[in-house]
Amino acid sequence: MATYIGPWELKNISLPTAWDNAELRRLTLRDGATFESVLRDIDDALGMVNAGLSSGYLANLFSLTTEPAVEYRNGVSTGFEDHTENTQPDGQRGDTSGHMLPLVKKDRALKWTYDFLKEARRAQLDADIASMLQDAQDAWEKAILTRLFKMEEETGKRYGLGTSGYSVPFVDGAAGTIVYTPIPRPARMINTFDTTHDHYLRLNGITQANLETAVGHLWEHGHDGPYELVVSLADLGSWQTVANVTGFKEKADTLIQYGQDTSLARVDTSVYQGAVTTKYGACRLYANGRIPTTFWGVTKSYGANDQRNPLRVRWDEVWGFGVQLISESVSQYPLKGAIGMLVAGAGVGEDRTGAVLVKNHSSGDYVTPTIS
């Protein structure tokens, strides 16, 4: 589904209606830069950053929506019956479940005073804006990775879910309030699943066997390779050790000449650190420093912003997509008391079987990590 998220003329900046372009051209900073040029450049920067929020690697893990909830099929037992001449078959119907998607407001004050704006130099404003936009990218990435690895439900007004709405994790063995039964997959030797099915695992060691176990949980639900293997940057060396992960294949390096019989991973070398083959399909290896050591996960990406991706990011069509810079103060200088606001929330999509999360430990259960 195409979503319009591009900037309008000064759409990303909310100024008092009394300001006009002539006045903005008259006002200047200490170094002579006009407010008209400052606001235009800030708006361009916001537009580029907001476009970047829906691209890059993380876009492979989510799709965008303005809908507050998702509904999906629950795996109930139905089927055809043998025909008889005088007896009507029993009626069968599908069953659905669903959950809400969070919508969280975050803001970041710039604290520009009237006196500062009179004396400010352009470089000072540029540094403040760049810092705010970096903070927005960090908050966005943290929210997506937190929901990916988080095994608990979310509820309450702080998540934009009201008093009784729930944002749920992937299939969690009926640990939460919203119980889910995956759809049967007889062709993959699973005639029935039950509510105890769990995609939050504790496995001992970074090994080929443990990766096969996790990927098998995706494959049995109908997800075919290639898969995404998302790991902690601190553990990258262990994943690249062929003695433990026998299916690891390094990515090609233009500075190295390889032998004719060398197997190399055909991946985007600017994003991935190689690939790992499994009996179910290959996994593209992606490492991120925000993920703490011992945690990793596998998922299936269907392409950037595809609705079949494991996560769903909700944004507010009234407020707008991404970071917006607002200034409610009517004073001699615009942007006095300016605040950057980001309104969005990351939740699990319609397929609660779309990811498997793992803690590498010798005992105990999976626990939700703290994403930095």
Secondary structure, 3 states (H helix, E strand, C coil): CCCCCCCCCCCCEECCCCCCHHHHHHCECCCCCEHHHHHHHHHHHHHHHHHHHCCCHHHHCEEEECCCEEEEEECCCCCCCCCCCCCCCCCCCCEEEEEECCCEEEEEECCCCHHHHHHCCHHHHHHHHHHHHHHHHHHHHHHHHHHHHCCCCEECHHHCCCCCCEECCCCECCCCCCCCCCCCEHHHCECCCCCCCECEEEECCCCHHHHHHHHHHHHCCCCCCCEEEEEEHHHHHHHCCCCCCCCEECECCCCCCCCCCCCCECCCCCCCCCEECCCCCCEEEEEECCCCCCEEEEECCCCCCCCCCCEEEEECCCCCCCEEEECCCCCCCCCCCCEEEEEEEEEECCCCCCEEEEEECCCCCCCCCCCC
